[in-house]
Amino acid sequence: MMQSGQGSIKWDPTILQFTEVKTPSSGGIPGFSGGFNSNNAPSGEFRFLWANDNPVVPLTLADNTVIMELCFKILGGKTQTGCIQIGQGALPTFWENNTATIPVCFTYGKVTITEAPPQGAVVVRVGTINGQVNETVCVDVSVENFTSILGATVVFAWNADQLEFVKTDKYDLTGLNSSAFSNTASTLSFQWLSGSNATTKADGSKIFQICFKLKQCLPSMAVNITGTPDIVGDGSVQLSSQGVGGSVTCVTQAGCSATCALGTITNASCNGATDGSVTLNVTGTNLGNHNIVWKNAAGTIVKAAAPVTSGTNLTGIAAGVYTYEITFNGTSCCSGTATVTQPTSITIPTSGVITNAQCDAKGAINISTTSGGNGGFAYAWTPDQGNNGNLTNLNAGTYSVTVTDSKGCKANTSFTVTNTPSQIVIPTIAVTNAQCDAKGAINLTGITGASGTLTYAWTPDQGNNSNLTNLNAGTYSVTVTDSKGCKANTSFTVTNTPSQIVIPTIAVTNAQCDAKGAINLTGITGASGTLTYAWTPDQGNNSNLTNLNAGTYSVTVTDSKGCKASSTFTVENQASQMAIPSANAVTNAQCEEKGSINIAGVTGGNGTLAYAWTPDQGNTANPKNLNAGSYSVTVTDSKGCKASSTFTVQNLPSQIAIPASSVVKNAQCDDKGAINISGVTGGIGALTYVWTPDQGNTANPTNLNAGTYSVTVTDSKGCKTSSTFTVQDVPSQMVIPSANVIKNAQCDDKGAINISAVTGGIGSLTYNWLPTQGNTSNPTNLNPGTYSVTVTDSKGCKASSTFNVINVPSQIVIPSANVVTNVGCNIKGSINLSGISGGSGTLSYKWTNDLGNIANPTNLNIGTYTVTVSDSKNCTAVASFSIIDSQPDLNLSPVVSNVKCKGGSNGSIQINITGGCPNFTYNWTGGLSGANPQNLKAGIYTVTVTDAASPSKTKTTYSHCNRTCRRSEYFTYRNS
């Protein structure tokens, strides 16, 4: 997004001489060359100036784009370095976008001056590469004059504090692989053999790469070649060579360049579904070095930090609030939140929806008020009732339904329609029996449990009638039927009852004191209609005789049905029988309530009673509003009979006692507290309760927060008692176990977490996992990662914990020491891996040389053998073993006896052998044989000695004659 830029580049003109500036083949910055200024190049400075020709379209280039090429002639000597410094010089260096000057991070360049390789010498050259701290980069190793080469040995070196060796890669030589390399923290040894055929590579060919991780950020971190490479050409000739080192240059990046904007949010289709997603659009440069992380509302990572280029979207998520953040080198570039919603659960009504079948009437189910979900409900019944929310005309049975909304969310339940039997109940007390001269009756108007209009069928026939009259004594049967066809039947017996008249025996009022006697028969029972009375001696047709003298009186009573009863009464002349009650007559004064005396229960008196109190309380049997003290009374009845008594009224204190033990239920989590003092004792009448803070007039306030509550209890007498209670907030007692609950993943064996030993919870526990694992205490089949759980009990108490399931790497350890037996004289090699440790179950062995599934291959030739060992969890370990030739090298030491005189034939050669494996064979040119040919003329003799090893070793040597004629001829030799 650049609009302009300028700057200076400096160098030492005594080492580097500027020749020209070029526009790179990539094009660089459009119009850049027009601002190049090389006027100060002789003094070691180059300047540039650029402005965007099209400001409407700011310029953006990819990282590492080449924008110019400066060319120099080398003036300095061997081992000198020409340093090229950006941002130095008279013209300040900066770049600008539309709004600000952008910080610039400079990386200096350099030219390392080395001695030109000898003409025709083989050159092994290390390249250069740029990178950032903690980034892994690879430098090329290339060759020149690499013609007909049989083998090479090269040692590379670097500063281990600056660079960390990672691997070798991109092999491009015949037979070259990782086994040709061995390394320490700061060196890499390379040994390669071409095989039977020599190898040729074009100049500049890259034969492999060395990869490093940058540990420091320096302008130049050298990768050198130690000593002179050992290069062997065709014919086993040692060739001249030169190694040229390279370097790794650390570059730094500018700050945040990423911008982000929320795209499409797809909500969860159903309640509890995990098919929601969020699209995040990210633009900018250098996005590979920007990281993105997603978290849920609880702050738990749901998508681990990863480069933006690996993907920014969040998928497969449940409803909730999710936050995202994009960072660069720990700095936040942009962030935000996205809310994924979900519909409510589908709710199928279950209460009041069934109408049961009864008698001849069918049943019904009505769930048309189903709610929640996404609307547009479809109903699927078993047995099939069609797509209907209101079923009718149903037989008794079970009906299951699945309700599906417009987005495919489902809910299901079952209903049972029963066949209710007849509920008709015919009353049993429905008969009026015949008595004396009166007929009987049956009345069924009290029938219950029936529906609609009722019909009545009688035996003997009485018509469709619920109320039969004028019945003779006998048995009458009835069947009652309602509008649903429900029936009930019963039988009634009408009997002829004899006279039930009972004349009371306590009907006499004797004469007493000043009063005459009386007889009162108004309490006669069992009679019907109007009664008549016949007395002896005659007292007229009267039930209540008064003003009677003492004597005997007889009566006959007749009712309207002609039923009769007779009795005789005696009137006596009695003394006064009045008795004033003394027990429970006094109500003492208490608290705000005055006392009272109640002697309305005076017995034995006649007629109206008169009451005379001291102190005066008026003519009353129940004086009230009395202070504590002594009160006397004389009672006189209508006959002039009298009785007297004295009462004491006391002032009693309040007896109310509020219970203090086991009345408080403390609050805990979502479960509120309560106080129950319904066991208050000692109060009189209705109690009132006044709470602070106010809880209303109740003995059992509930739904209480933690705190102090005071109460005053008052009874109907105004007596009061107060008390104070404290409701505590008891924290959650749940403890999620942390020890020995994780089974880590290993290779193909998935992990698991078992927290079934949670303690301290109340009632049923629920488990909510992130990422979701269902409501379980033992999720299994887990990939490595972080798993968070919230456990909730029936009181809403919660406990949370986080567990890390790690991927335990393969523990298989393949031994490396004392496992190889090398090839010796007439001895084949072998490898013994019986000491492998750390594997699980049965191990299998796969050799690249197809040696079979064995741990101890034998009869092996010289070479490299690679094995992959796998255990029952599919954990693997790989190792390579080299079987080498342990036989001593075969060396020849010819001892030559030269011909004594020119033209003579008395020369000899003695071949002395060291190393190798006996026996030896000798193959001479010129027909010679054995280790000590004799009688030789001057000349060149070549012998090849082969030992008995497998494979055999050979060595060739030759001798030749110095053909100088002025002295005796002699042999010389050399090994090859």
SVG drawing of the C-alpha trace seen along z (x, -y; Angstrom):
<svg xmlns="http://www.w3.org/2000/svg" viewBox="-110 -14 187 83">
<polyline fill="none" stroke="black" stroke-width="0.4" points="0.0,0.0 3.0,-2.3 2.9,-5.7 6.5,-6.9 10.0,-6.1 13.6,-7.3 17.0,-6.4 20.8,-5.9 23.0,-2.8 26.8,-3.0 29.9,-0.8 33.7,-1.0 34.9,-2.2 38.4,-0.8 36.9,2.7 34.0,2.4 33.8,0.3 30.2,-0.5 29.7,0.5 25.9,0.3 22.4,0.6 19.9,3.0 16.1,3.4 15.4,7.0 13.7,9.4 10.7,9.4 10.1,5.8 10.6,4.5 8.9,1.1 7.2,-0.5 9.1,-3.7 11.7,-3.1 14.7,-3.5 13.8,-7.1 14.8,-8.0 18.2,-6.3 21.2,-8.6 24.7,-7.2 26.6,-10.5 28.2,-9.8 29.1,-6.1 32.9,-6.9 32.8,-7.9 30.7,-4.8 27.1,-6.0 24.0,-5.3 20.7,-7.2 17.1,-6.4 13.9,-8.4 10.4,-7.1 6.8,-8.4 3.7,-6.4 2.6,-7.5 -0.9,-6.3 -1.8,-7.3 -5.3,-5.9 -3.8,-2.4 -1.2,-2.1 1.7,0.2 1.8,3.6 4.7,6.1 5.1,9.7 7.7,10.3 11.3,10.8 10.6,9.0 13.8,7.8 13.5,4.1 17.0,3.3 20.3,5.0 23.6,3.1 26.7,4.4 30.3,4.0 33.8,4.8 36.0,6.5 39.0,4.3 39.7,5.8 42.0,8.7 41.4,12.3 39.6,12.6 38.3,9.0 34.5,8.4 32.6,5.6 29.8,4.5 26.8,2.9 24.8,0.7 21.2,-0.3 19.8,-3.3 23.2,-5.1 24.3,-8.2 23.1,-11.8 19.6,-11.1 17.3,-9.8 15.7,-6.5 11.9,-6.0 8.7,-4.8 5.2,-6.2 1.7,-5.0 -1.5,-7.2 -1.5,-8.1 1.9,-7.6 5.6,-6.9 6.2,-3.2 9.0,-1.8 11.8,-0.2 13.9,2.8 17.3,2.9 19.4,5.9 23.0,5.2 24.4,7.1 28.0,8.3 30.4,9.5 32.9,12.1 36.2,12.0 37.8,15.4 40.7,16.7 39.5,17.9 39.7,21.6 42.6,23.2 41.8,23.7 39.8,26.9 39.5,27.4 36.2,29.0 34.3,26.3 31.8,27.1 29.9,24.0 27.5,23.1 24.7,20.7 23.1,17.8 19.5,17.4 17.4,14.9 15.2,15.9 13.6,14.7 14.3,15.7 12.9,19.2 12.2,19.8 13.7,22.8 15.6,22.1 17.7,24.2 20.9,23.2 21.9,24.8 25.1,26.7 26.2,26.6 29.2,27.8 31.4,26.6 33.8,28.6 32.1,31.7 33.1,34.1 33.5,38.0 33.5,37.9 33.5,41.2 33.4,39.9 33.5,36.8 34.1,36.0 33.2,32.5 32.9,31.1 30.7,28.0 30.8,25.9 28.7,23.1 28.2,21.3 25.8,23.4 24.8,20.3 23.4,18.7 22.1,21.6 20.5,25.0 20.9,27.9 17.5,29.3 18.1,31.7 19.5,32.3 17.2,32.3 16.7,32.2 19.4,34.8 20.5,34.8 23.5,37.2 23.4,40.8 22.7,43.0 22.7,39.9 20.4,40.1 20.5,39.1 22.8,42.0 25.7,40.1 25.6,37.4 26.5,37.3 26.4,34.2 27.2,32.5 25.7,29.3 28.1,27.2 29.4,29.5 28.1,31.7 30.2,34.4 29.3,35.5 30.7,38.8 29.5,40.0 30.5,42.7 29.1,42.8 29.3,46.6 30.6,48.3 29.9,45.4 31.4,41.9 29.0,38.9 29.0,35.6 27.0,32.5 26.7,29.1 28.3,26.1 26.0,24.5 24.1,27.8 22.6,28.1 23.4,31.5 21.6,31.1 20.4,28.6 21.4,28.0 18.4,26.7 18.8,24.6 16.6,22.9 17.7,19.3 18.4,18.8 19.8,15.2 19.1,12.3 22.4,11.2 23.2,9.6 25.4,12.6 25.8,16.1 28.5,18.1 28.2,21.7 31.8,22.6 33.6,25.6 36.3,26.8 39.6,27.7 39.7,28.7 37.0,31.1 38.3,34.6 37.2,35.3 38.1,38.6 37.8,38.7 37.5,41.5 40.4,44.0 40.5,43.3 42.5,40.1 42.6,37.5 41.5,34.2 42.2,30.6 39.3,28.9 38.1,25.8 35.3,25.2 33.4,21.9 31.3,21.0 27.9,19.3 25.7,17.6 22.3,17.2 21.1,13.6 18.4,12.7 15.7,10.3 13.0,8.7 9.4,8.0 7.3,4.9 4.4,4.9 0.7,5.9 -0.6,5.8 -3.7,7.9 -7.2,6.5 -10.3,8.6 -14.1,8.5 -16.8,10.9 -18.4,12.7 -21.4,15.0 -22.6,16.4 -24.5,19.7 -26.6,20.3 -27.1,23.8 -30.0,25.4 -31.5,27.0 -31.4,26.5 -28.1,28.2 -26.8,28.8 -23.1,28.2 -23.5,27.3 -23.0,23.5 -20.1,21.7 -18.5,18.3 -16.7,16.9 -13.8,14.4 -12.4,12.5 -8.7,11.5 -6.7,9.3 -3.2,7.9 0.4,8.9 2.8,11.4 -0.3,13.3 1.8,16.5 3.4,14.8 0.1,13.7 -1.6,16.1 -5.3,16.5 -6.9,18.0 -10.6,18.6 -12.1,18.8 -15.5,19.4 -17.3,17.2 -15.6,19.0 -12.2,18.1 -11.4,21.7 -9.6,22.1 -11.8,23.8 -9.4,23.4 -5.8,23.3 -3.4,20.6 -2.2,21.2 -1.0,19.1 -3.8,17.1 -2.9,18.8 -4.0,22.2 -7.6,21.0 -9.6,18.4 -13.1,19.8 -14.8,21.6 -17.0,24.5 -18.9,27.3 -19.8,25.2 -22.7,24.9 -24.6,21.7 -22.6,19.2 -20.4,16.1 -17.0,16.6 -14.0,14.2 -11.2,14.1 -7.8,12.4 -5.2,12.1 -1.6,11.4 1.8,10.7 4.8,11.5 2.6,11.2 1.0,7.9 -2.8,7.9 -3.7,6.8 -7.5,7.2 -10.1,8.9 -13.9,9.2 -16.8,11.4 -19.3,13.5 -22.6,14.7 -24.1,18.0 -27.7,18.5 -30.0,21.5 -33.8,22.0 -35.6,23.0 -36.3,26.7 -39.5,28.1 -42.0,28.4 -44.8,30.9 -47.6,30.3 -48.2,33.3 -50.7,32.0 -54.5,31.9 -54.1,33.2 -55.7,36.6 -59.4,37.4 -59.7,41.0 -62.2,43.4 -65.2,44.4 -67.9,47.0 -69.2,46.3 -67.3,42.9 -63.9,42.8 -60.7,41.0 -58.7,38.0 -55.2,36.4 -54.7,32.6 -51.0,31.4 -51.8,28.5 -50.2,26.1 -46.7,27.6 -44.2,24.7 -40.5,23.8 -38.1,24.9 -38.3,23.3 -42.1,23.5 -43.9,25.3 -44.4,28.5 -45.0,31.9 -46.5,34.8 -45.6,38.5 -47.7,40.9 -47.3,44.5 -49.7,46.1 -50.2,43.8 -52.7,40.9 -51.6,38.7 -49.9,35.3 -52.3,34.0 -51.8,32.3 -55.4,33.0 -56.4,36.7 -60.0,37.8 -62.0,41.1 -59.2,43.0 -59.4,46.5 -57.6,47.2 -53.8,47.7 -50.4,46.0 -49.7,43.4 -46.2,42.2 -45.4,39.0 -42.3,37.4 -42.7,33.6 -40.3,32.2 -39.9,28.5 -39.2,26.6 -35.4,27.2 -35.6,30.9 -35.3,30.5 -37.2,33.2 -38.9,34.0 -40.8,37.1 -43.1,38.4 -45.8,41.0 -49.4,40.8 -51.7,43.6 -55.4,43.4 -57.2,45.6 -60.8,47.0 -62.4,45.7 -65.2,47.9 -68.6,46.6 -68.3,44.2 -72.1,44.1 -72.8,44.4 -76.4,45.0 -77.1,43.8 -77.9,46.6 -79.8,44.4 -82.7,43.7 -85.6,45.6 -88.5,44.2 -90.1,47.3 -93.9,47.8 -95.0,47.2 -98.2,47.8 -100.9,46.4 -98.3,44.6 -96.9,46.0 -93.1,46.2 -90.9,44.3 -87.5,44.5 -85.6,41.3 -82.5,41.6 -81.9,37.9 -78.4,38.2 -76.8,40.3 -73.1,39.3 -70.5,40.1 -72.9,40.1 -72.7,38.0 -75.6,36.3 -79.3,37.4 -80.1,40.5 -82.7,43.2 -84.2,45.5 -85.5,49.1 -87.4,50.6 -88.4,54.1 -91.3,54.2 -91.9,51.5 -92.2,48.0 -91.6,46.1 -88.5,43.9 -88.6,42.2 -85.9,41.4 -88.4,40.8 -90.9,43.5 -93.8,42.9 -96.9,44.7 -94.9,48.0 -96.0,51.1 -93.4,53.1 -91.2,55.2 -88.0,55.4 -87.5,52.9 -84.5,53.3 -83.3,50.4 -80.7,50.1 -79.5,46.5 -77.9,45.6 -76.1,42.3 -75.5,40.5 -72.1,42.4 -73.9,45.8 -72.4,46.4 -74.7,48.4 -75.2,49.1 -77.8,51.2 -78.9,52.0 -81.9,53.2 -83.8,51.6 -86.2,53.1 -89.1,51.2 -90.2,52.5 -93.3,51.8 -91.8,50.2 -93.7,50.3 -94.4,47.2 -91.1,45.5 -92.6,42.9 -90.4,42.4 -91.7,40.3 -88.8,38.6 -88.5,39.9 -86.7,36.8 -89.7,34.6 -90.6,33.7 -89.9,30.4 -90.4,31.0 -91.8,28.4 -89.0,26.6 -88.7,23.8 -91.4,21.3 -92.2,22.9 -94.9,25.5 -94.0,28.6 -94.3,29.2 -94.2,31.9 -92.8,31.1 -93.1,33.7 -91.7,31.5 -88.8,33.8 -90.9,36.7 -89.0,38.6 -90.0,41.1 -93.3,39.6 -94.8,38.3 -97.0,35.3 -99.2,33.6 -99.4,35.3 -102.4,35.5 -102.1,36.0 -104.6,37.7 -103.7,37.2 -104.9,38.9 -105.9,36.9 -107.1,34.8 -104.8,32.0 -106.3,31.3 -104.5,32.0 -101.3,30.4 -97.6,31.5 -96.4,29.0 -98.1,29.1 -97.4,26.4 -98.4,25.3 -98.6,29.0 -98.9,30.1 -96.9,33.1 -98.5,36.3 -98.7,39.0 -99.7,38.1 -100.3,40.6 -100.3,39.7 -101.1,41.5 -99.5,39.8 -100.9,40.5 -99.1,39.2 -100.6,38.6 -99.8,42.2 -102.0,43.5 -98.9,44.7 -99.2,44.6 -97.0,44.5 -97.9,44.1 -96.0,43.1 -96.5,42.1 -94.6,39.2 -94.3,38.3 -93.9,34.7 -92.0,34.3 -91.5,31.3 -87.6,30.8 -85.2,28.5 -82.8,26.1 -80.4,27.9 -78.3,25.0 -74.5,25.4 -72.1,22.6 -69.2,24.1 -65.7,23.5 -63.4,25.3 -62.3,23.5 -64.6,20.5 -61.8,18.0 -59.8,16.6 -56.8,14.9 -55.5,11.5 -52.5,11.9 -50.3,9.3 -52.8,6.8 -55.8,9.0 -58.0,8.4 -59.4,11.3 -63.0,12.7 -65.3,15.1 -67.7,17.3 -70.3,19.1 -72.9,19.5 -72.6,23.2 -74.5,22.9 -76.5,26.1 -79.6,26.9 -81.2,23.5 -84.7,22.9 -85.8,20.3 -83.9,17.0 -81.0,16.6 -80.0,13.3 -76.3,12.5 -75.2,10.1 -71.4,9.4 -69.0,7.9 -67.5,5.6 -70.4,4.8 -70.2,6.2 -73.9,6.0 -76.4,8.9 -74.3,11.1 -72.9,14.7 -69.8,13.6 -68.2,10.4 -65.2,9.3 -62.4,6.8 -61.5,7.6 -58.3,6.5 -56.5,9.0 -58.4,9.4 -61.1,11.3 -64.8,11.4 -67.9,12.8 -71.3,13.7 -74.8,14.8 -77.1,16.5 -80.9,16.6 -83.2,18.6 -86.8,18.0 -88.0,20.3 -86.1,18.1 -83.4,20.8 -79.9,19.2 -76.2,20.2 -73.0,18.2 -69.2,18.4 -65.9,16.4 -63.3,16.3 -59.7,14.9 -58.5,13.4 -54.6,13.5 -52.3,11.5 -50.2,14.1 -47.0,13.3 -46.4,14.2 -45.8,17.9 -44.7,17.7 -41.5,19.7 -39.8,19.5 -37.9,22.6 -34.1,22.0 -32.8,25.4 -33.0,26.9 -35.1,24.0 -32.6,22.5 -32.0,24.0 -28.9,22.3 -28.6,21.0 -26.3,23.0 -25.5,22.2 -28.8,21.7 -30.8,23.1 -32.1,20.2 -32.3,20.5 -35.4,20.7 -36.5,20.3 -39.2,22.5 -40.6,21.4 -44.0,23.1 -43.2,24.9 -43.7,21.8 -45.3,22.8 -47.2,21.0 -49.1,18.6 -52.8,18.0 -55.0,18.0 -53.8,16.9 -50.1,15.8 -48.7,12.9 -45.1,12.7 -43.3,9.4 -39.9,9.9 -36.9,7.6 -36.2,7.4 -39.9,7.8 -40.9,11.4 -44.7,11.0 -46.9,12.6 -45.5,16.1 -43.9,18.7 -41.8,20.2 -40.2,17.6 -38.4,19.2 -36.3,18.1 -33.9,16.3 -30.5,14.8 -27.7,15.2 -28.1,12.6 -29.6,11.9 -33.4,12.1 -35.3,10.9 -38.8,11.8 -41.4,10.7 -44.3,13.2 -47.5,11.8 -50.5,13.9 -54.2,12.9 -53.6,11.6 -50.9,9.2 -48.2,11.3 -44.8,10.9 -41.5,12.8 -38.6,11.9 -35.6,13.8 -32.9,13.5 -31.7,16.0 -28.7,16.1 -28.9,17.7 -25.5,18.6 -24.3,19.0 -22.8,22.4 -20.4,22.7 -20.3,25.6 -18.7,28.7 -18.0,30.4 -14.5,31.6 -13.5,32.8 -10.7,35.4 -7.4,34.5 -5.1,37.4 -5.0,40.5 -8.0,39.4 -6.3,39.0 -5.4,41.7 -3.2,40.0 -3.3,40.8 -0.4,42.7 0.1,43.3 -3.2,44.9 -4.5,45.4 -7.0,42.6 -7.1,40.9 -9.8,40.8 -10.7,38.9 -12.6,40.4 -14.0,38.1 -16.7,40.4 -15.2,40.0 -16.5,36.4 -17.4,35.8 -19.5,33.2 -22.3,32.9 -26.0,33.1 -28.4,35.3 -27.8,36.1 -24.7,34.5 -24.5,33.1 -21.3,32.8 -20.7,30.0 -17.5,30.5 -15.6,28.2 -15.1,29.4 -18.4,31.2 -18.3,34.8 -21.9,35.3 -23.2,35.5 -20.7,38.1 -18.1,38.4 -15.9,40.7 -15.4,39.3 -13.3,41.7 -11.8,41.9 -10.2,38.5 -7.6,36.8 -4.8,34.9 -5.9,31.5 -7.3,29.5 -10.7,30.6 -12.7,28.4 -15.6,29.6 -18.2,27.9 -20.0,30.3 -23.4,29.1 -25.4,30.7 -29.2,30.6 -28.7,27.4 -26.9,25.6 -23.6,25.9 -20.8,26.0 -17.2,27.0 -14.9,26.7 -11.6,28.2 -9.4,28.5 -7.5,31.6 -4.8,32.0 -4.7,35.2 -1.3,35.3 0.0,37.5 2.6,39.6 5.2,40.2 6.4,43.7 8.5,45.0 10.2,47.6 13.9,47.4 16.0,49.3 19.5,50.0 22.4,48.5 25.4,49.9 26.8,53.5 24.0,54.5 26.0,54.8 28.5,57.5 30.5,56.2 31.8,58.3 35.3,59.8 37.6,62.3 35.2,65.0 32.5,63.7 29.1,62.3 27.5,59.4 24.5,59.5 22.2,57.1 20.7,58.0 17.8,55.9 16.6,58.1 17.4,55.3 14.5,53.1 12.7,51.4 9.6,49.3 7.1,51.0 3.7,52.3 2.5,55.8 4.0,57.8 6.6,56.0 6.9,56.2 10.0,55.5 10.0,54.1 13.4,53.9 14.0,51.8 16.2,54.6 13.3,57.1 14.9,59.2 11.6,60.4 9.8,59.8 12.8,60.6 14.8,58.8 18.1,60.5 18.9,60.7 22.1,62.6 24.3,63.4 24.4,59.8 26.7,58.1 28.3,54.7 25.7,52.0 23.1,49.9 20.0,51.6 17.0,49.5 14.3,51.0 10.9,49.8 9.7,51.3 6.0,51.2 4.2,52.2 0.5,53.1 -0.4,49.4 1.1,48.8 3.9,46.7 7.0,46.8 10.7,46.2 13.1,46.2 16.9,46.8 19.6,47.4 22.6,49.6 25.7,49.8 27.7,53.0 31.2,52.2 34.2,54.2 36.2,54.8 38.9,56.6 42.3,54.9 43.1,52.8 45.2,54.6 48.5,52.8 51.4,53.8 55.1,52.9 57.1,53.9 60.9,54.3 62.6,53.9 66.1,55.2 67.2,53.3 69.1,54.8 72.8,54.4 73.8,53.7 72.1,52.3 70.5,55.0 70.7,57.5 68.0,59.7 68.9,60.2 66.3,57.9 63.6,59.0 60.5,57.8 59.5,58.9 55.8,58.1 55.4,57.7 51.7,57.7 50.1,56.2 46.4,56.5 43.9,58.3 42.7,61.9 44.9,64.8 45.2,66.5 46.4,64.1 46.5,64.4 48.8,62.4 48.0,61.3 51.0,59.8 51.4,58.2 54.0,59.8 53.3,63.4 54.9,63.1 53.6,65.1 53.9,65.3 55.0,62.8 58.7,62.8 59.3,62.9 63.0,63.2 65.3,62.7 63.6,59.6 64.7,57.1 64.3,53.4 60.8,52.4 57.3,51.6 55.6,54.4 52.1,54.2 50.6,56.7 47.1,56.9 46.8,58.8 43.4,60.2 42.7,61.6 40.3,64.3 37.8,62.0 34.2,61.8 34.0,59.3 37.6,59.5 40.1,56.7 42.4,55.9 45.5,53.7 47.5,52.8 51.2,51.7 53.6,51.1 57.3,50.6 59.2,49.0 62.7,48.6 64.7,45.3 65.9,45.4 69.0,43.2 71.7,44.8 74.7,43.5 74.2,45.6 72.7,48.8 69.0,49.1 66.7,49.2 63.0,49.7 60.7,47.3 57.1,48.0 54.0,46.5 50.8,47.9 47.5,47.1"/>
</svg>
